[in-house]
Amino acid sequence: RWPPGPALNTVPSVILLVRHASAGDRYRWWGDDVDRPLDERGRAQADALADAYGDAPLTALLTSRAVRCQQTVGPLAQRAGADLSVHKALFEGDPASATELVRELARADEAGFSVLCSHADVIPEVLRDLMFDGMRVHGPRGCAMASAWELTIADGHVTRGRYLARPGVGT
């Protein structure tokens, strides 16, 4: 649950970069891949994300246009009473735009909590770029379905990244 770690007097600026939850096998889906929904496991993962961060002071909730991404953060938006906005930079195939979006949010450096939901081809590239910018990473790394990266912001830059294989569990 929010806030992460021990009770804090001040809430840090954080971007939670989420990979969409389980949406079954893309090769067994007959429609346009952008319309592929979460499966039963993915819906449970989305609910767990909402349980973990529903009390966070959301300042932005941005997602890819893919239905599976919108459904991953939809329960969180509903629980937090926040608006969910589709952002083209978070869709598959353009990690450079996603990196610039993260940098832009970091430069805004407003106290609060931004959640971004994207894809497996985007997130590792964003993280690589942020590490080149000086972000420090401690602990495990990954990009599993429904996982997240907690990016801590200080002085307008992403300074630390922490991988959460199961957001909200042990945080």
N, C-alpha and C positions, 0 to 999 in steps of 0.2 A: 504494500500500500504506500501511497504517497504520504509524507516525504521519504525519500530513500535514506537508509542508514539511520543513525541516531536522530533524535528530535533536534531540529535546527531552529535557531532564532530567526534566521533569514533563509529564504528559499533561493537556491542558486538558479541562474538561468540555465535551462536544460532543453536540449532537443532530443526527443526520442525518435530514432530512425528505425521504423518497424518494417520487417519483411511481411508480406501478406500471409495469412494463415492458410491452412491446407485447403486446396481446391481440387483435389483428385488429380487424375492423370490427364494432362492436356491432350494426349494422343487418343484418348477415349471420348473426348468432348467433340460433339458433331458441329456445334455452332462456331461463330467467330470467337476466338480466344479471349477477346476483351470482355465478352459476356459470360465467361466461365465463373460460376458462383462457388462459394465455399461449400465444402462437404460437411458432414455431421461433425467430424473431428475439428474442422476449421471453425465452425460456429461455436464450439466449446472453447476453442482457443481465443476467439474474439471476445467471448464473455469473460474469460479469465483476464484479458487485457483491460476490459472495462472495470472489473472488480479491483484490479491492482492500481489503476490510475484515475478512477472516476472522481476522486476528491482533489486531484491536482489542479492548480490554478491555470487552466488552459488559456493560452494567449493566441494560439493558432492550431488548427487541425486540418492538415492538408493531405491529399491523397492522389494517387494515380487515378486515371479515368477507368481503369479496369474494375469490373464489378467486384472481383475478389478482394481488391484493396479497399474499396468503399465499404464492403461488408465486414472487413477486419476491424476497421476503426468506427464503424457505425454505432455499435453498442456503447463505445466510449463516448462518442458525441452525445448520444441520447442520455446517458447517465450523468454526464457533466453539464448538460444543457447548453452545449456548444454547437456552433455552426460547422458543418463539414464542407470544405471547399476542395474542388478538383483543381489540381495544378498540373499543367502539361509537362513540366520539368521532371515529374516523378514517374512518368510512363516509361515503359521499356525502351531501350535503345539509345538514350541520350544522357549518359551519366555526367557529362560535363555540365549540362544545364542543372542537373540535380545538385552537383557540387556548388555551383554558383548560388543556387537557392539557399543552401545551408550556410554558405558564407554571408549572404545577405541577411539572413535571420540572426546570425551571430553578431554582425555589425550593429544591428538594431539594439542588441544587448538589453532588452527589456526584461525585468524580473518576471519570471513565469515559466511556463512549460509549453513548448511547441511539440506537436506530434506530426510526423511525416510518415506516410505509408507508401512503400515502393516495392521493387522487384529484385530478384537475385542477380540480374545482370547489371543493376545500377548500384546497389549498396556497396559491394566490395570496391568498386572504382571510386566512389565518393570517399570511402575510408582511406584508400591509398592516397588520394589527393590531399585529404586533411592531414595525414601523417607527413606528407611532404611539406605541408604548411607548419608543422611543428606539434601536431597533436600527439600526446603520449598515450600509449595503450598499455594497460596492465592486465594480466590474467589471460583467460582463453579468448579465442577469436572464432568467429563463425558467421553463418548467414542461413541458419535453418528456418523453415517455415514457422511463422509466428514468433520468431526471435526479434530482438531489438538491440540497438546500440544506444546507450545513454551518453550523449555528448554534452559535456560541461563547458559552459561559456564563461570566459573572463576577459575583460578589456576588449570586447569586440571580436574575439577569436575563439575557436574551438580548441580548448587546452587539454582535454582529457576525454578518452573514449573507453567505455566499459561495455563488454558484451554480456547480454542477458539472454541466455538460451531459453529461459522461461520467464518472461517479464513478470515481476511482482512476486516471484517465488525466491525467498532468501534475499530480497532487496530491502 
